[in-house]
Amino acid sequence: MDRIAVLSLILEDPGSVGEVNRLLHECGDLVVGRMGLPYRTRGLSIITLVLDGPQERISALSGRLGRLSGVRASTSYAKAPAEASREPSGPAGP
């Protein structure tokens, strides 16, 4: 069953950015959206991803990222809506 997930990453080691990006590129088909924030005053990078796909793949990605040196990963899940309900609805009527 596909799931919707939010994966939050805190990168404490700037050297981990390349490997994080490589792993995210490998699983690019799961990524619905990505926001990255450099938090320069704290020396951190923060990445938030919205993912849609099989829970096993999302969990595997989160685990691989979380095992990288200087990377903290946290994932929150929700059930994916039925395929038909993903389509935008028409304009709101009076």
Rosetta constraint file for C-alpha pairs under 8 A:
AtomPair CA 1 CA 53 HARMONIC 7.86 0.50
AtomPair CA 1 CA 54 HARMONIC 5.81 0.50
AtomPair CA 1 CA 55 HARMONIC 7.13 0.50
AtomPair CA 2 CA 52 HARMONIC 6.63 0.50
AtomPair CA 2 CA 53 HARMONIC 4.56 0.50
AtomPair CA 2 CA 54 HARMONIC 4.29 0.50
AtomPair CA 2 CA 55 HARMONIC 6.25 0.50
AtomPair CA 2 CA 79 HARMONIC 7.27 0.50
AtomPair CA 2 CA 80 HARMONIC 5.96 0.50
AtomPair CA 3 CA 51 HARMONIC 7.93 0.50
AtomPair CA 3 CA 52 HARMONIC 5.65 0.50
AtomPair CA 3 CA 53 HARMONIC 5.43 0.50
AtomPair CA 3 CA 54 HARMONIC 5.91 0.50
AtomPair CA 3 CA 55 HARMONIC 5.79 0.50
AtomPair CA 3 CA 77 HARMONIC 6.69 0.50
AtomPair CA 3 CA 78 HARMONIC 6.03 0.50
AtomPair CA 3 CA 79 HARMONIC 4.93 0.50
AtomPair CA 3 CA 80 HARMONIC 4.62 0.50
AtomPair CA 4 CA 50 HARMONIC 7.23 0.50
AtomPair CA 4 CA 51 HARMONIC 5.67 0.50
AtomPair CA 4 CA 52 HARMONIC 4.60 0.50
AtomPair CA 4 CA 53 HARMONIC 6.78 0.50
AtomPair CA 4 CA 77 HARMONIC 5.85 0.50
AtomPair CA 4 CA 78 HARMONIC 5.27 0.50
AtomPair CA 4 CA 79 HARMONIC 6.00 0.50
AtomPair CA 4 CA 80 HARMONIC 5.15 0.50
AtomPair CA 5 CA 50 HARMONIC 5.78 0.50
AtomPair CA 5 CA 51 HARMONIC 5.05 0.50
AtomPair CA 5 CA 52 HARMONIC 6.42 0.50
AtomPair CA 5 CA 58 HARMONIC 7.70 0.50
AtomPair CA 5 CA 75 HARMONIC 6.57 0.50
AtomPair CA 5 CA 76 HARMONIC 5.45 0.50
AtomPair CA 5 CA 77 HARMONIC 4.37 0.50
AtomPair CA 5 CA 78 HARMONIC 6.17 0.50
AtomPair CA 6 CA 48 HARMONIC 6.96 0.50
AtomPair CA 6 CA 49 HARMONIC 5.60 0.50
AtomPair CA 6 CA 50 HARMONIC 4.67 0.50
AtomPair CA 6 CA 51 HARMONIC 6.21 0.50
AtomPair CA 6 CA 75 HARMONIC 5.63 0.50
AtomPair CA 6 CA 76 HARMONIC 5.30 0.50
AtomPair CA 6 CA 77 HARMONIC 6.65 0.50
AtomPair CA 7 CA 48 HARMONIC 5.79 0.50
AtomPair CA 7 CA 49 HARMONIC 5.08 0.50
AtomPair CA 7 CA 50 HARMONIC 6.46 0.50
AtomPair CA 7 CA 51 HARMONIC 7.36 0.50
AtomPair CA 7 CA 62 HARMONIC 7.20 0.50
AtomPair CA 7 CA 73 HARMONIC 6.93 0.50
AtomPair CA 7 CA 74 HARMONIC 5.75 0.50
AtomPair CA 7 CA 75 HARMONIC 4.44 0.50
AtomPair CA 7 CA 76 HARMONIC 6.63 0.50
AtomPair CA 8 CA 46 HARMONIC 7.45 0.50
AtomPair CA 8 CA 47 HARMONIC 5.93 0.50
AtomPair CA 8 CA 48 HARMONIC 4.56 0.50
AtomPair CA 8 CA 49 HARMONIC 6.42 0.50
AtomPair CA 8 CA 73 HARMONIC 5.70 0.50
AtomPair CA 8 CA 74 HARMONIC 5.26 0.50
AtomPair CA 8 CA 75 HARMONIC 6.33 0.50
AtomPair CA 9 CA 46 HARMONIC 5.70 0.50
AtomPair CA 9 CA 47 HARMONIC 5.05 0.50
AtomPair CA 9 CA 48 HARMONIC 6.26 0.50
AtomPair CA 9 CA 71 HARMONIC 6.71 0.50
AtomPair CA 9 CA 72 HARMONIC 5.56 0.50
AtomPair CA 9 CA 73 HARMONIC 4.66 0.50
AtomPair CA 9 CA 74 HARMONIC 6.66 0.50
AtomPair CA 10 CA 44 HARMONIC 6.86 0.50
AtomPair CA 10 CA 45 HARMONIC 5.97 0.50
AtomPair CA 10 CA 46 HARMONIC 4.72 0.50
AtomPair CA 10 CA 47 HARMONIC 6.59 0.50
AtomPair CA 10 CA 71 HARMONIC 5.74 0.50
AtomPair CA 10 CA 72 HARMONIC 5.10 0.50
AtomPair CA 10 CA 73 HARMONIC 6.68 0.50
AtomPair CA 11 CA 16 HARMONIC 7.11 0.50
AtomPair CA 11 CA 17 HARMONIC 7.44 0.50
AtomPair CA 11 CA 44 HARMONIC 5.65 0.50
AtomPair CA 11 CA 45 HARMONIC 5.05 0.50
AtomPair CA 11 CA 46 HARMONIC 6.21 0.50
AtomPair CA 11 CA 70 HARMONIC 5.86 0.50
AtomPair CA 11 CA 71 HARMONIC 4.65 0.50
AtomPair CA 11 CA 72 HARMONIC 6.54 0.50
AtomPair CA 12 CA 43 HARMONIC 7.01 0.50
AtomPair CA 12 CA 44 HARMONIC 5.11 0.50
AtomPair CA 12 CA 45 HARMONIC 6.92 0.50
AtomPair CA 12 CA 70 HARMONIC 4.87 0.50
AtomPair CA 12 CA 71 HARMONIC 6.10 0.50
AtomPair CA 12 CA 72 HARMONIC 7.95 0.50
AtomPair CA 13 CA 17 HARMONIC 7.73 0.50
AtomPair CA 13 CA 44 HARMONIC 7.36 0.50
AtomPair CA 13 CA 69 HARMONIC 7.33 0.50
AtomPair CA 13 CA 70 HARMONIC 4.79 0.50
AtomPair CA 13 CA 71 HARMONIC 7.11 0.50
AtomPair CA 14 CA 44 HARMONIC 7.55 0.50
AtomPair CA 14 CA 45 HARMONIC 7.74 0.50
AtomPair CA 16 CA 20 HARMONIC 6.18 0.50
AtomPair CA 16 CA 68 HARMONIC 7.14 0.50
AtomPair CA 16 CA 69 HARMONIC 6.89 0.50
AtomPair CA 16 CA 70 HARMONIC 6.82 0.50
AtomPair CA 16 CA 71 HARMONIC 7.28 0.50
AtomPair CA 17 CA 21 HARMONIC 6.11 0.50
AtomPair CA 18 CA 22 HARMONIC 6.17 0.50
AtomPair CA 19 CA 23 HARMONIC 6.24 0.50
AtomPair CA 20 CA 24 HARMONIC 6.19 0.50
AtomPair CA 20 CA 65 HARMONIC 6.54 0.50
AtomPair CA 21 CA 25 HARMONIC 6.00 0.50
AtomPair CA 22 CA 26 HARMONIC 6.35 0.50
AtomPair CA 23 CA 27 HARMONIC 6.55 0.50
AtomPair CA 23 CA 61 HARMONIC 7.51 0.50
AtomPair CA 23 CA 65 HARMONIC 7.49 0.50
AtomPair CA 24 CA 28 HARMONIC 5.83 0.50
AtomPair CA 27 CA 31 HARMONIC 7.24 0.50
AtomPair CA 27 CA 61 HARMONIC 7.65 0.50
AtomPair CA 30 CA 51 HARMONIC 5.20 0.50
AtomPair CA 30 CA 52 HARMONIC 5.25 0.50
AtomPair CA 30 CA 53 HARMONIC 5.66 0.50
AtomPair CA 30 CA 58 HARMONIC 7.77 0.50
AtomPair CA 31 CA 49 HARMONIC 6.80 0.50
AtomPair CA 31 CA 50 HARMONIC 6.06 0.50
AtomPair CA 31 CA 51 HARMONIC 4.68 0.50
AtomPair CA 31 CA 52 HARMONIC 6.58 0.50
AtomPair CA 32 CA 49 HARMONIC 7.47 0.50
AtomPair CA 32 CA 50 HARMONIC 5.37 0.50
AtomPair CA 32 CA 51 HARMONIC 5.42 0.50
AtomPair CA 32 CA 52 HARMONIC 6.59 0.50
AtomPair CA 33 CA 49 HARMONIC 5.73 0.50
AtomPair CA 33 CA 50 HARMONIC 5.19 0.50
AtomPair CA 33 CA 51 HARMONIC 7.28 0.50
AtomPair CA 34 CA 47 HARMONIC 7.08 0.50
AtomPair CA 34 CA 48 HARMONIC 5.78 0.50
AtomPair CA 34 CA 49 HARMONIC 4.52 0.50
AtomPair CA 34 CA 50 HARMONIC 6.50 0.50
AtomPair CA 35 CA 47 HARMONIC 5.66 0.50
AtomPair CA 35 CA 48 HARMONIC 5.25 0.50
AtomPair CA 35 CA 49 HARMONIC 6.51 0.50
AtomPair CA 36 CA 45 HARMONIC 7.15 0.50
AtomPair CA 36 CA 46 HARMONIC 5.68 0.50
AtomPair CA 36 CA 47 HARMONIC 4.30 0.50
AtomPair CA 36 CA 48 HARMONIC 6.42 0.50
AtomPair CA 37 CA 45 HARMONIC 5.75 0.50
AtomPair CA 37 CA 46 HARMONIC 5.09 0.50
AtomPair CA 37 CA 47 HARMONIC 6.29 0.50
AtomPair CA 38 CA 43 HARMONIC 7.92 0.50
AtomPair CA 38 CA 44 HARMONIC 6.27 0.50
AtomPair CA 38 CA 45 HARMONIC 4.43 0.50
AtomPair CA 38 CA 46 HARMONIC 6.31 0.50
AtomPair CA 39 CA 43 HARMONIC 6.03 0.50
AtomPair CA 39 CA 44 HARMONIC 5.08 0.50
AtomPair CA 39 CA 45 HARMONIC 5.55 0.50
AtomPair CA 39 CA 46 HARMONIC 7.16 0.50
AtomPair CA 40 CA 44 HARMONIC 6.27 0.50
AtomPair CA 40 CA 45 HARMONIC 7.70 0.50
AtomPair CA 51 CA 58 HARMONIC 7.38 0.50
AtomPair CA 52 CA 80 HARMONIC 7.50 0.50
AtomPair CA 53 CA 57 HARMONIC 7.10 0.50
AtomPair CA 53 CA 58 HARMONIC 6.85 0.50
AtomPair CA 54 CA 58 HARMONIC 6.44 0.50
AtomPair CA 55 CA 59 HARMONIC 5.89 0.50
AtomPair CA 56 CA 60 HARMONIC 6.05 0.50
AtomPair CA 57 CA 61 HARMONIC 6.12 0.50
AtomPair CA 58 CA 62 HARMONIC 6.16 0.50
AtomPair CA 59 CA 63 HARMONIC 6.06 0.50
AtomPair CA 60 CA 64 HARMONIC 6.12 0.50
AtomPair CA 61 CA 65 HARMONIC 6.13 0.50
AtomPair CA 62 CA 66 HARMONIC 5.98 0.50
AtomPair CA 62 CA 73 HARMONIC 6.29 0.50
AtomPair CA 62 CA 74 HARMONIC 7.27 0.50
AtomPair CA 62 CA 75 HARMONIC 7.02 0.50
AtomPair CA 63 CA 67 HARMONIC 6.22 0.50
AtomPair CA 63 CA 73 HARMONIC 7.72 0.50
AtomPair CA 64 CA 68 HARMONIC 6.87 0.50
AtomPair CA 65 CA 71 HARMONIC 6.79 0.50
AtomPair CA 65 CA 72 HARMONIC 7.72 0.50
AtomPair CA 65 CA 73 HARMONIC 6.60 0.50
AtomPair CA 66 CA 71 HARMONIC 5.66 0.50
AtomPair CA 66 CA 72 HARMONIC 5.33 0.50
AtomPair CA 66 CA 73 HARMONIC 4.88 0.50
AtomPair CA 67 CA 71 HARMONIC 7.20 0.50
AtomPair CA 81 CA 85 HARMONIC 6.28 0.50
AtomPair CA 81 CA 86 HARMONIC 6.70 0.50
AtomPair CA 82 CA 86 HARMONIC 6.85 0.50
AtomPair CA 83 CA 87 HARMONIC 7.65 0.50
